[in-house]
Amino acid sequence: MNRLLPLLAVFFLLAGCANIPLESQPVVVSGDKAGQDAADVAEPAAGIDSLTVTRQFIRNSATPGTANADARVYLDEEGRRNWKPSPGLTIIDDTFGTVYDTASPSGNPDEQLVNVRGFKLGNLSPDSAFIPVKAEYSQQFKLRKQPNGQWRIVDAPQELAVTYEDFALNYFRVPISFYSPDSGAFVPDLRYVAAKPQAGLPGRVMDLVLQGPSEGLKGAVKDLLGDQVTTESNVRSTDDGTLDINLTGVGGASPADRNLIAAQIVLSLQTVTLSRIRLLADGSALVPDHEYWRASELPNYNVDIAPNSELQGLMTVNGRVRSLENGQPVGGPAGNGGYKVVSAAQSVDGKRLAVVEERDGRQWLRVGDFGHELASVDLFGGSLSRPTWRPVARGGGVSGEVWTVVDHNTVARVTLAADGRWVKAGVDATMLTGLGQITELRLSRDGSRLAAVVNGQLVVASIVRTADSVALRAPRKLQERDLKDVVDVDWATQDHLIAATSSTSLPVVKVPLDGQRMDAFNSSNLTPPVHGVTAAPSRQNLVADAGGLWVASELGEVWRPQAHTVTDADPFYPG
């Protein structure tokens, strides 16, 4: 049987501080390895004490195997037969304590209570999404000496706790793709699957596609498959190396939806297989005359949500908007001093500009065509956050919606009415504003999420739209324990954020949208505090500090002066 080309599987390598590991992105994993049977797992070393038994139970709980066989060997006989851990995991810091409970001794020399204490970093939810959590962790274990003299756990807890390091080594992050009708793009939903056996990775990923979006993304994207679609048989590799997927329940899906379903599956599987994919529906080609698929054959659904390469970005300097490409003022009052510009944002297509203007002791929003007079909108306050643009669906024309935060506590948006006026529209932002004062807000360029700075912390929420409402849902603080004093944020990609802080030790960091890790940029050449950051796909990361503007493409790269650097500038890419 032909096998996939052998590749080095790079999961999440940890170095230095456990919470700020080196950058390591998921790569294709290939090869076959049989699942582990409980009978194949070696018994724990003889004579280990109950503290060691407890610690090793936790360390081995991260290896899913078959029915958690690696952890099950630390239980007594009854526990081995009957223990049924609940779905999901609790991820704790690598450093945790195990101590004997002396406050409530059992009085039986053959029984001991062990308390485990540590710090909770997050949960792997039953839908396989990582949810960041900042909390203390504590759990009590009861151990009993067995007839053979070995200590074993009795009444094992149903909730599994694993260390961050063990989770990173045993689980593989996969961006499952879901379609956004608002932008016509596919949106990544970061999920985690057991890394071994590797041969089963495509099947486990396909299960997540069929389950639909995670709780944090529901309502913000379209579930193309719905509850009625399943696989008629297991996902399997054939002798010629093709990955066979046979769906059932697709029924009367339109040709357009069938193509979107094919794209969703192929995009979701591209990090776990190099094979071509054969997509069937009830035994026939899912898309007529297109039975076999590769990711390279798909149209670029996300072309409209990335800034055009000709749009080099802008900056606000001393009340004016200037070009990052040549340092010159842009056309119209925004560039010639007609407005006292506090902040600004260019639409992703480059055709429109929104600015916050200082006027009559207040800040007002202006929006209009780039390079021309901008209409004053009936939206003002003591402060407005830098504007941010919503994308539009493919073929939907130029961008027509801008968001900002008024006085740190009201999320507002303005839309372009049929008569050409920009009018205010509502946002149900209760879940976000309940977290505190909002100083920055950035819509993702696919329109499904937003990132915000709330009380100096980084927060991500989903944007749920219905026919008559827009609401923010599932706000989550990212790296709450270690990432503080955040002053600015931008979307580097659909699933990664770049954040600037006022900290001298962590001035610029990169964080995935689920907050599962944090990577620090090189701070060489920067003069803290950093006060601004902008990023976009296939663009250099750009920050503003006390000395001016600096660029860097990669995490370890030394920051270099931007070609038209100037002090007191606030840079921004379209979006």
N, C-alpha and C positions, 0 to 999 in steps of 0.2 A: 504493500500500500504506500502510495506517495505521501510524504509528510510535508508540513509547512517548513519553509526555510528556518533553520535554527537562528534565533535572535537572543541577544542578551536581554533578559527581563529586568527593567529598571523600575523598581517600585518607589518607595519613599526613603531615601537614604538619610540617615540622621547624623549630624555632626555638630559638636559643640552643644550649645543650649538646646534642650529638647524642644522648646517652643519656637525656636528660630532656626530651623534646619536649612541646609543648603537646598537650593531650588532643584527639583527633580520632577519632570512632567511625565505623565503616563505614556508608555510606548506600547507598540504591538507586542503581545505575548504569544508565543507559539510553542508547540510541542505537546506531547501527551504524557500524563502521569496518572497512574491508577489511584483511585481513592483509597484512603486508609481505613482498614477494618479494625474494630476494637480489639480483636484477638491478636493483631499485629503490634499493639502498643506495649512497650516494655513496662513492667512494674516499677514503681519508684524505688530508689536505692534503699536498702534495708537500714533501719536504725535512725532515720531522720526524725527530728523532733517535730512537734505539731506546728511550730511557727514556720518551719521550712515546708512542711506539707501544704500549709495554707498559701504561702507565697508561690509555690510551684503550681498549685491549682489555678491561681490567678494568671500566672504567666502562660500556662497552657490552655487557658480558656479562649485564647485568640486564634487557636488552630482549629477551624471548624471540623475538618476530617469527616468521619462518619459518626453522627450522633455525639459530637464533642468527645470522641474517644480519648484524646490526649489528656483532657481534664478529668474524665470519668474515672480513671484509674486511681485517683486520689480519694475516692469515696468508698464507704463500706459496701458490702455485698448488696444490701437492700438498695442503697443509693445508686449503685451501678445499674440495677434493674429498673428502677422506677423514676429516677431523676429526669424531669422534663423542664429544661430552662425555657424561659419566656423568650419571644422573638426580640431581636435588638440587642444592643450592647451598651454598657456604660464605659466610656473611655476616661481613664484617670491618668494623672501625671506619673512619669516613670519612677519618681521617688515617692514611695508610700511606706507606712509603718505597720508592723505587726507586733502586738504586745499581748501578753496574757491578761485576761480580765480577772483582777484580784478583788474587784468590788462585789462580785456575786459568785463566789466559788461554789462548785457543785457539791463538794464534800466527798466526791468519789474520786479516788486517786487515778482511776482509769478513764476519767473524763476531764477535758480541759476546754475552756472558752478562750478564743483568740479574737481580739478586736483588730480590725483593719481600718486604718485611717489614711486619708490622702486628699487629693484635690481633684474634683471632677472637671474635665475639660469639655465634655460633650457627650451626646448620646448618638448611637447609630439606631435610628428609628426602625420600626417594623417594615417601612417602605424603603429601607436601605439608604436613606439620606442622613448625612451628618448634621446634627443640630447642636450648635455651640451652647455650652452651659457653664456658668461660673458658680460653683458651689463646693462646699466641703463634702467629702465622701466618707462614710463610715458604714461598716458592716460587721456583724458578729458571726463567727463560725464556731460550731460545736464539733469537737473531735473526741473520738473514743478509741482506746487501745483495743486492737483486735486479738483474737485467740493466738495469732502468730506473733504477737508483741509489737505490731506496727500501728502507728497512729493513722487513723483515717477520718475523713469528714463525714458527719452524719447530719441529716436534715439540711442538705446543701441549699443555698438560696437559689431562687428561680432567676433572679436578675444576675446576669453575667457581667463582671467587671474585668476589663483588660487594660494593660498599660498602653500609652500612646505608641511607644516603640513597637510593641508586639502587634498592635492594630495595623500600623503602617507596613509591617513586614508581611502580614497575612491577608490583607485586603487590598483590592485594586480599585482605584478610582476610575469610573467610566462616565463620560458625559452622554447621557441619554438625550436624544434630540426630540423636541416637540415643536409643532408648528404654531407660529403666531400670525393669525390673519391680519392683525393690525399693521404689521410691518412686512409681511410676506417672507419672513425669515424663519429659520429653524433656531430654536433656543435651547442651550444646553442645560440639562438638569443633572447636577453632579450626584452620582450614586456610587455605592461601594459594594463589590461582590467579593466572595472568597476567591483568592488568587489560585488556589489549587483544589482539585486537579485542573491543570491548565487546559486539558482537552475539553472540559465542560464549560469554559468561559463563554463561548458564543451562546450556548443554551441559557446560561444564567442571565446574560445580558438581554436576550430575547424575552425572558420572563419579565424583566423590568419594563421593557417596551410595552408588553401586553398589560401590565398593571396600571399603566398610565402615569401621569405626572405625580411627583411627590406632593405631600400636603402643602409644602411651602410654595408650590407653583400652580396648584389647582386654581382654575378660573382665569389665570393669566395667559394660558395657551390653550390650543384646541387638542383634544384627545381624538386623533383621527381613527383609532381602532375601536374605542368604546368598549363596553362590557361584552359585546356579542362575539368579538373576534378572538379566536384561540388558534393554537397550532394543532394540526390534525395528527402529527407525529413528532417525535423528538427531533430537535435540530441536530443534524449529523453531517459528517464529512464523507463524501463518496470516494471511490477508488481513484478518481481522476483529480481529487483535491478540491472539488466544488463543495460549498456549504449549502445543503438543501434545507429550505424552510417552506413548509406547506401550511398555509393558512386555511382556516375555515370560518365562515360567518361573515365574510366580506360582502356577500350578497349583491345588492344593487348599488354599490358604491360607484360614483361617476368616474369617467376616465381621468378627470383632473385629480380627484381624491385618491385614485389608485396610484397615480404617479407620486403624489405626496406621501402615501403610505410606503411605497418602495423607497423613496428618499429617506424617510424617517428611519427605516430599518437599516439601510446601508450605512447611513451616517452614524447610527448608534453602534454599529458593529465594527467600524473601521479601526478602532484601537485594539481590537482583540482578535482580528483575523486578517490575513493577507489574501485569503481565497476569494475567488469570484463567488457570488451568491446567486443561487437559483431560487427565485421567488415564485411560488405557486399559490393559487387560491382554489381550493377544492379540486386539486389535481391538474388544473390548467394554469397557464401563465397569468400571474396577477395583472400584469399590463400586457395586453395582446401584442404580439410581435416583439416583445422584450422580456425574455425569460431569464437571462443572465445579467448580473449587475456588478459593477465595481464603482467605488466612490469617485474615481477619476472621470467617470462617464456622466455624473450628475451635473445639471446646470448649477450655476452659482446662485443659490437662493438668497444669499446674504450680501450680494453685491451692492444693494441700495442702502445698506445700513453702515457701510464704511465710508469715511470721507474720501473723495476723489483725490488722487495723488497730486493734482494741480493745486489743491487747497492746502497751503502750507501752514495755516494757522494765523492767529492774530494775538494782539496783546493790548491791554489798556495801560496807558502811561500818562500821568499828569492830566487826567480828564479827557484823553483822546484815545481813539482806537487806531492802532498801527499794525502793519503787516510784519509777521515774523520772517517772511521771505526776504524783504529788503529794508525793513525798518521804517518805511514811509507811511504817512497817514493814509487811511482809507478815504474813499470819496464821500462827499456829503457832509452834513453837520456833525456826524459822529467822529469824523477825522479832522475837520477843520476848526474845531473848537466851538461850534454852534451849540453843542450840549456839554454840560459838565458831567462826563461819563464816570460813573463809579465802577461798573462792571458791565460785561457784555457777553453775548453768545451768538455764534453763527450757526445757522441750520446745517444739517448734515449735507444737504445738496449745495450749500454755499450761496443760495439765492436770497436768503433773508438774514436780517440782523435784529437782535433784541438787545436793548441797552437799559441799564438802570441809570437814571439821570438825577442828579442833585438839583432841586429847584424849590425855592421858597421854604427852605428849612426842612423839606421832606424829600423822600426818594420816590420817583415815579418810574413806571415802565413805559418804554417806547418800543414799537415793533414796526418793521416795514421791509421794503426791498433794499438789499445791500447796495450801498453807495448812494442812496437817495434820502430824502426827508423821511423820518420815521414818525408814525402816528403815535400821539400820546394816548395811552390807555387809562381808563378810569380805575387804576389800581395803584395805590400809594400807601406809604407808611413811614414810620421812623426809620426803618431799614427794610431793604429787599435783598434777598440772597441773589447771587449771580444767576441769571436765567439759564434754563436748560430746555432743549427742544425735543419734542416727541417725533419719532420717525413716521413716515406714511407708507402704506402698502405699495407694492410694486405697481407702477402705472397710476398711482393716486395723485400725481401732481406734486407741487412744491409743498414744503412743510407748512403746517397750519395750526400748530399748538405749542404754547410756551408755558413753562411752569416756573414758579418762584416761591419763596417763603416770605411772608409779610411779618415783620416784627418778631421773628424767631418762633412763632407759634401758630401761624395759619398758612397751610399749603394751598396755594392758589394757582389756577391755570387760566389762560386766555386762549380763545379759539377764533378763527377767522370766519365770520358770518357771511351769508350769501351776498349781503350788500357791501362787502369789502371792509366792514368795521371789525376791529378786534374787541371781543366782548368777554367778560368774566364768566367762568363756569365753575361748578362745584367739584370738590374732592372730599370724600370721606376719609380724613387722615387721622381719625381719633386714635387708632392704635399706635401711630407714630408719634403724634404730638404728646401722647400720654407718657412718653419716655423722657421728655425734657425739652430744652431749648434747641431748636434746629438752626444751625448756622450755615450749612451748605447742603445742596441737593443736586443730584445728577441722575437724569433718566438714562437707563441703558440704551444703547443705540438700536436695540431690537424692540424696545418699548415694553418689555415684559416686567422689568424691575426698576427700582431706583436705589441709589446709594445715598446716604445722608450722614452728616456729622451732627450728632445729638449729644449735647453736654460733653463735647470733646471725645466722643467715642464713635466708632464706625458702625453703621447700621445698614442693613439691606432689607428691603421689603418687596413684595410682589404687587403688581398693578392689575387689578381685576376690573374689567370693563363690561358693562351690560348695555342694553339699548338706551337706558336713561340714567346711568350712574357710573361713577369712577370711584373706586375705593382702594385703599392701601391695606394689604393683608400680610400676616405672618412676619412682622418686623423682627429681626434678629441681630443682636449685638455680636460683632466679630472680634475675636481675640480680646475679650473684655478684660481679662486679667493683666495682659501685657501691653496692649495697644491703647495708650492714653494721650491726651492733649492733641488730638487730631485737629488740624486746621483746614485741610482741603482733601478732596478725593476726586478721582476720575476713573473711567472704565478703560483699562488697557486692552482687554479683549472682552468677549461676552461673559466669560467666567472668571476673570481676574480683575482686581482693583489695584490701583496705585494710590497710596495715601501719604500725605505729608503731615508731620507733627512739629510741634514747637520743641520737642525733645532734642537734646544735644547728642544723645546716644543712639536714637533711632529716628533720624530726620525723615527718611523716606523708606517705605516698606511696600511689599507686594503681598496681597492676600487673596486667596480664592474666594469666590462669592459665598461659600458655606463656612468660611472661617476655620477650616480644619488645620491650617498651618499659617505661618507667617515667615516671610523671607526679607531680610534687611538688605537694602542697597548699600553699596560702598559709600561711606560718608566723606571720603577724601575730596578735598577742594571746596566742599560746601562750608558756608559760614552761617551756622544756625543763628536765629531760627529761620527755618524754611517757612514761607508764608503762602506758597501756591504750587500747584502741580497740574499738569495736563498730560493725557496719554490717549492713544488710539491705536487700533490694529495697524501693524506695519509702519508705525511711526516711532521716532525716538521719544523716550520719556523726557519730559521737560519740567524743570523745577525752578522756582524763584526764591532766592534767599537775600540776605542783606547786601550781597555783592552784585547781584544781577541774575541772569538766566543761565542755566546749565543743562546740558544734554547728556544722556547715557542710554545705550540700547539694551544692555544686559545687567544682571544683578551685580556681578563682580567688577564691572567696568568703572574706571575712574571718571568722574564727571568732568566734562569739557565745556568751556564757555560757548554759549550760543553765538552764532555769527553776528547777530545784531543786538547783543546783550545791552541792557540798560538797567540802572537801578530803579527800584519802585515799580517795576513792571509786573503785571499779572497776565500770564500767557493762557491761551485756550485754543484747542483744536475744535473743529466743527462738531456739534452735537449738544 
